[in-house]
Amino acid sequence: MNVLIVGSGGREHALAWKISQSDKVDKIYCAPGNAGMAQIAQCVDIKANNVAALADFAQTNNIDLTVVGPEESLVCGIADEFAQRGLRVFGPNKECAEFENSKAFTKKFLEKYDIPTAKYVEYISAEEAMENIGIFGYPAVIKADGLAAGKGVIIAENEQQAKDAIKQIMIDKRFGASGNKVVFEEFLTGTEASMLCFVDGNVIVPMESARDYKNIFDGGKGPNTGGMGSYSPNELFDDDLVRLVDIQILRPIIDGMKKESLDYKGVLFIGLMVKDGMPKVLEFNVRFGDPETQSVLMRLKTDITDIMNACIDGKLDQTEIIWDDKEAVCVVIASGGYPAEYEKGKVIYGLDKTDSAIVFHAGTKFDGDKVVTNGGRVLGVCALAYNVAEAREIAYKNAEKISFDDAYYRKDIAKK
């Protein structure tokens, strides 16, 4: 089987690593890929949003399975284009990708099917948004409606910060057209949890739980990022919470999708806030989360290509998914200045010094024979061990061996 992986981040490297373990796979291509993925796959210089060129490549190179990483590709309709050409693709179609393309779309769906979530309002006028700025009090959650690379959510502690957020999103267009609409939400307290689920249009099957760390600084301080680390399993997920999530969230989601005639096939990421054992949905993403995927896939024992093909064929309920009892931790090493301005092209040292850890590349490329930085989140140092504490120790021990100018990582990932 020939496999094409679309994307170039840490999530895609983790997918390539897991797919490479399948004895059914002969050749892996990555478009565009990165320096780490090039070690296990052939990288192809096609951008992830160039849907037509990707489909052409898949046809020319007899690709049997295409796995889509980034949300942008899905929102652009890559699954629709591939399906029209008779190509097998793992990822939801454009209609279903609206769950990530529009936060308002998701909130309407959650509200319609009585799925617990924060109260919300939406505005398309900056003036109207300014007039209703404190509708849920403070802190206030202010979101750009569309895609914003994981950075479109601003927590405003007071009225001035809220006004600044609306200005950035709706007037200055920091996130482009994604800020044409803004969503205000009530601020939820509790502990965040991440749930990745396989979906085949008929059933939804959760993967092992994880926790992501969004803020740039230790202690959950500073601006939101795409994710600074993760661990799996999340200790919040006891039997009671698993049962509640199934009854109050997962079943209504799949029932609602069927009622809306949404033929969702791929991965659904559900961000949760849990307080006093009660879960509420924060967000949906229509693809593997990053960096949750890095931790979760470390623990997957079943051939992932079998699961993906089962999702495509609507046979997920016939597939046994087996997980490792060991626990995983991922520590993200980022460029100094991220998630704001940062420099690229810094030579990375120490990649050959790591031991007992797997380093997934996120923002890297080759400069001659050297690996250099090429993004905000650069590397994900991951470890698998018998408990989170041991995995954490291994991950940080190895993160210390890697260096580049202005490298930065949080020191409290998975710290209890």
C-alpha positions in Angstrom: 0.0 0.0 0.0 1.3 3.5 -0.9 0.3 6.2 1.6 0.3 10.0 1.2 0.4 12.2 4.3 -0.6 15.8 3.8 1.0 18.3 6.1 4.4 19.3 7.6 3.9 19.5 11.4 4.5 17.4 14.5 1.2 15.8 14.1 2.0 14.6 10.6 5.4 13.3 11.6 3.7 11.3 14.4 1.2 10.0 11.8 4.1 9.0 9.4 5.9 7.3 12.3 2.9 5.3 13.3 1.9 4.4 9.7 5.5 3.3 9.0 5.0 0.6 11.6 2.4 -1.1 9.4 3.5 -4.2 7.5 0.8 -3.3 4.9 2.6 -0.1 3.9 5.2 -0.2 1.1 5.9 3.5 0.5 5.1 6.8 2.4 5.0 10.2 0.8 4.6 13.5 2.7 3.5 16.7 1.2 5.3 19.0 1.9 6.8 17.2 5.0 9.7 18.3 7.1 13.3 17.3 8.0 12.1 14.7 10.4 9.5 13.1 8.1 12.2 12.9 5.4 13.9 10.2 7.5 11.0 7.8 7.0 9.2 9.1 3.9 9.7 10.8 0.6 8.9 14.5 0.9 7.1 16.1 -2.0 7.1 19.8 -2.6 3.4 20.4 -2.8 1.7 22.7 -0.3 -1.0 21.2 1.9 -3.7 23.6 0.5 -3.0 22.8 -3.2 -5.8 20.3 -3.4 -5.7 19.8 -7.2 -1.9 19.2 -7.3 -2.2 16.7 -4.4 -5.0 14.8 -6.1 -2.9 14.7 -9.3 0.1 13.4 -7.4 -2.1 10.7 -5.7 -3.4 9.5 -9.1 0.0 9.5 -10.8 1.8 7.7 -7.9 -1.0 5.1 -7.3 -1.6 6.3 -3.7 -3.9 3.8 -1.9 -4.6 6.0 1.1 -4.2 9.7 1.7 -4.2 10.9 5.3 -4.9 14.6 5.8 -3.3 16.4 8.7 -4.1 20.2 8.6 -7.5 21.7 9.0 -6.9 24.1 6.2 -6.7 21.3 3.6 -10.0 19.8 4.9 -11.7 23.2 4.8 -10.4 23.7 1.2 -12.3 20.5 0.3 -9.5 18.0 -0.2 -11.7 15.1 0.8 -14.3 16.0 -1.7 -11.8 16.4 -4.5 -10.2 13.0 -3.8 -13.5 11.3 -3.5 -14.6 12.7 -6.8 -11.6 11.1 -8.4 -12.1 7.8 -6.7 -9.2 8.2 -4.3 -9.4 6.9 -0.8 -8.9 9.7 1.7 -9.0 9.8 5.5 -10.6 13.1 6.6 -14.0 14.7 6.6 -15.5 16.5 3.6 -15.8 20.2 3.3 -19.4 20.3 4.7 -18.3 18.5 7.8 -15.1 20.6 8.1 -17.3 23.5 8.9 -17.2 22.3 12.5 -13.7 23.8 12.6 -14.0 26.5 10.0 -16.8 28.2 12.0 -17.0 28.3 15.8 -20.5 29.7 15.5 -21.5 26.7 13.3 -20.3 24.3 16.1 -22.0 26.3 18.8 -25.3 26.2 17.0 -24.9 22.4 16.6 -24.1 21.9 20.3 -27.0 24.0 21.3 -29.5 22.3 18.9 -28.6 18.8 20.2 -28.4 19.8 23.9 -24.7 19.0 24.2 -23.3 20.8 27.3 -21.2 23.8 26.4 -20.7 27.4 27.4 -23.3 30.1 26.7 -22.5 32.2 23.6 -23.4 35.0 21.3 -22.1 35.9 17.9 -21.6 39.3 16.1 -20.7 40.3 12.6 -20.4 44.0 13.5 -17.5 45.4 15.5 -19.7 48.2 16.7 -22.3 45.8 18.1 -19.6 43.6 19.6 -18.2 46.6 21.4 -21.6 47.5 22.8 -22.2 44.0 24.2 -18.6 43.4 25.3 -19.3 42.4 29.0 -22.3 40.3 28.3 -20.9 37.3 30.2 -18.8 39.3 32.6 -15.0 38.8 33.0 -12.8 37.0 32.2 -14.4 37.1 28.8 -13.8 34.5 26.0 -13.5 36.2 22.6 -13.0 34.0 19.5 -12.4 34.7 15.9 -15.1 32.6 14.1 -12.8 31.1 11.5 -9.5 29.3 11.3 -6.6 31.1 13.2 -3.9 28.4 13.6 -4.9 27.7 17.2 -4.4 31.4 18.2 -7.9 32.9 17.6 -9.1 32.6 21.2 -8.4 35.5 23.5 -9.2 35.5 27.2 -9.9 39.1 28.2 -9.5 39.9 31.9 -11.2 43.3 31.8 -13.1 45.6 29.5 -10.0 47.2 27.9 -8.5 43.8 27.0 -11.9 42.8 25.5 -12.0 46.0 23.4 -8.4 45.4 22.3 -9.3 41.8 21.3 -12.3 42.9 19.2 -10.1 45.5 17.5 -7.4 42.9 16.7 -9.9 40.4 15.4 -12.6 42.5 13.6 -10.9 45.8 12.8 -7.2 45.1 12.4 -8.0 41.7 10.8 -5.2 39.9 12.6 -6.6 36.6 11.5 -7.9 37.9 8.1 -11.4 36.9 7.0 -11.6 34.6 10.0 -12.4 37.7 12.0 -15.4 38.7 10.0 -17.5 37.2 12.8 -16.7 37.1 16.5 -18.0 34.7 19.1 -18.3 35.7 22.8 -18.6 32.8 25.3 -19.1 32.5 29.0 -15.7 31.8 30.7 -15.7 28.2 32.0 -13.5 27.1 34.9 -12.2 23.7 35.6 -9.6 21.4 34.0 -9.2 21.1 30.2 -9.2 17.7 28.6 -8.7 16.5 25.0 -10.6 13.7 23.4 -9.7 12.4 19.9 -12.3 10.2 18.3 -12.5 8.0 15.2 -15.7 8.5 13.2 -17.0 6.5 10.3 -20.4 8.2 9.7 -22.2 5.6 11.8 -20.3 5.3 15.1 -17.9 7.5 17.0 -15.1 5.7 19.0 -12.9 7.7 21.4 -9.2 7.2 21.5 -7.3 7.2 24.7 -7.6 10.5 26.6 -5.0 13.3 26.7 -4.3 16.7 28.0 -2.9 19.7 26.1 -1.2 22.8 27.4 -2.2 25.9 25.3 -0.5 28.8 27.1 3.1 29.7 26.2 4.3 30.1 29.8 4.4 27.8 32.9 1.3 27.8 35.1 -1.1 28.4 32.2 0.1 32.0 31.7 0.6 34.1 28.6 -1.1 34.0 25.2 -2.6 30.9 23.6 -0.4 28.8 21.3 -1.1 25.8 19.1 -0.1 23.7 22.1 3.1 23.5 24.2 2.9 19.9 25.3 0.6 17.0 26.2 0.3 13.8 28.1 -1.8 10.6 27.9 -3.9 9.3 29.6 -5.6 12.2 31.3 -6.1 11.4 35.0 -9.5 13.1 34.9 -11.0 10.3 32.8 -12.3 8.0 35.5 -15.2 5.6 34.8 -17.8 8.1 35.8 -16.5 10.8 33.4 -16.1 8.3 30.5 -19.8 7.3 31.0 -21.0 10.9 31.2 -19.0 11.9 28.1 -20.5 9.0 26.2 -24.1 9.7 27.2 -24.1 13.6 27.1 -21.6 14.2 24.3 -20.6 11.4 22.0 -24.1 9.9 21.4 -25.7 13.2 20.8 -22.9 14.2 18.4 -23.2 11.1 16.2 -27.1 11.3 16.4 -27.0 15.0 15.4 -24.7 14.3 12.5 -27.0 11.7 11.2 -30.0 14.0 11.5 -28.1 16.8 9.7 -27.1 14.3 7.0 -23.4 15.0 7.8 -21.4 12.0 6.5 -18.5 12.6 8.8 -15.5 10.2 8.3 -12.2 10.8 9.9 -11.1 12.2 13.3 -13.1 14.5 15.5 -11.2 16.3 18.2 -13.3 17.4 21.2 -11.9 19.9 23.6 -13.5 19.6 27.0 -13.7 21.6 30.2 -14.4 19.4 33.3 -15.5 20.8 36.6 -16.8 18.8 39.5 -16.9 15.7 37.3 -19.1 17.4 34.7 -17.9 17.9 31.1 -18.7 20.7 28.7 -17.5 21.1 25.1 -15.1 23.9 24.4 -14.5 23.3 20.8 -14.4 20.8 17.9 -11.5 20.3 15.5 -12.0 18.1 12.4 -8.5 16.5 12.5 -5.9 15.0 14.8 -5.0 17.5 17.6 -1.4 18.7 17.9 0.4 17.9 20.2 -2.2 15.5 21.6 -1.7 13.2 18.7 2.0 12.7 19.5 1.2 11.4 23.0 -1.9 9.4 22.0 -0.3 7.6 19.0 2.7 6.6 21.1 0.1 4.3 22.9 -1.7 2.9 19.9 -1.0 -0.8 19.2 -3.5 -1.5 16.5 -2.4 -0.9 12.9 -3.6 2.6 12.3 -4.1 2.0 8.5 -6.7 -0.7 9.4 -8.6 1.9 11.5 -8.4 4.5 8.9 -9.7 2.2 6.1 -12.5 1.0 8.4 -13.6 4.6 8.9 -13.6 5.2 5.1 -15.6 2.0 4.6 -18.1 2.6 7.5 -16.8 -0.5 9.3 -15.3 1.0 12.4 -17.6 -1.1 14.7 -15.9 -4.2 13.3 -12.4 -3.0 14.2 -10.8 -3.8 17.5 -8.6 -0.9 18.7 -5.9 -1.9 21.3 -4.0 0.6 23.4 -0.7 0.2 25.4 -1.1 0.5 29.2 2.1 2.6 29.3 1.7 6.4 29.5 3.2 9.1 27.3 4.4 12.7 27.6 5.2 15.2 24.8 7.2 18.4 25.5 7.2 21.0 22.7 10.3 23.0 22.0 9.4 26.4 20.4 11.2 29.3 18.8 11.8 32.3 21.1 9.1 34.9 20.6 6.4 32.4 19.6 3.4 32.7 19.3 4.2 36.3 18.2 7.2 37.2 16.0 10.1 34.7 15.8 13.1 34.0 13.6 13.6 31.0 11.4 16.7 29.3 10.1 18.4 28.6 13.5 20.6 25.5 13.4 19.4 22.7 15.7 22.0 20.8 17.7 21.7 17.6 19.7 19.2 15.7 17.7 21.7 12.8 17.5 22.1 12.8 21.3 18.6 11.8 22.4 18.0 8.5 24.0 14.8 6.6 24.9 12.7 9.3 23.4 11.2 10.0 20.1 11.6 13.5 18.6 8.8 14.5 16.3 9.7 17.4 14.0 7.1 20.2 13.7 8.8 23.3 12.2 12.1 22.1 10.7 13.7 21.9 7.3 17.1 21.1 5.8 19.6 23.8 5.0 22.3 21.8 3.2 23.1 18.9 5.6 21.9 20.8 8.6 18.5 20.8 10.2 17.2 24.3 11.0 14.1 25.8 12.5 11.2 26.6 10.2 8.3 27.4 12.5 7.1 28.5 15.9 6.7 25.1 17.3 9.9 23.3 16.3 10.1 19.9 17.9 8.0 17.6 20.1 10.1 15.4 22.5 8.0 12.4 23.4 8.5 9.5 25.8 6.6 6.4 26.7 7.0 4.7 30.1 5.1 2.9 32.8 3.7 6.1 34.3 3.5 9.8 33.4 6.1 10.8 36.0 8.7 8.4 34.4 7.7 9.5 30.8 8.0 13.1 31.9 11.5 12.6 33.3 12.7 11.0 30.1 11.1 13.6 27.9 12.7 16.5 29.8 16.1 14.8 30.1 16.1 14.6 26.3 14.8 18.1 25.7 17.8 19.4 27.6 20.1 17.7 25.0 18.6 19.7 22.1 19.5 23.3 21.5 19.1 26.2 19.0 19.3 30.0 19.5 16.3 31.2 21.6 14.9 27.7 22.1 12.1 27.7 24.6 9.9 25.1 26.3 7.6 25.0 29.3 8.9 23.2 32.4 5.6 22.1 33.8 4.2 19.7 31.2 2.5 16.7 32.9 3.7 18.0 36.3 1.3 16.9 39.0 
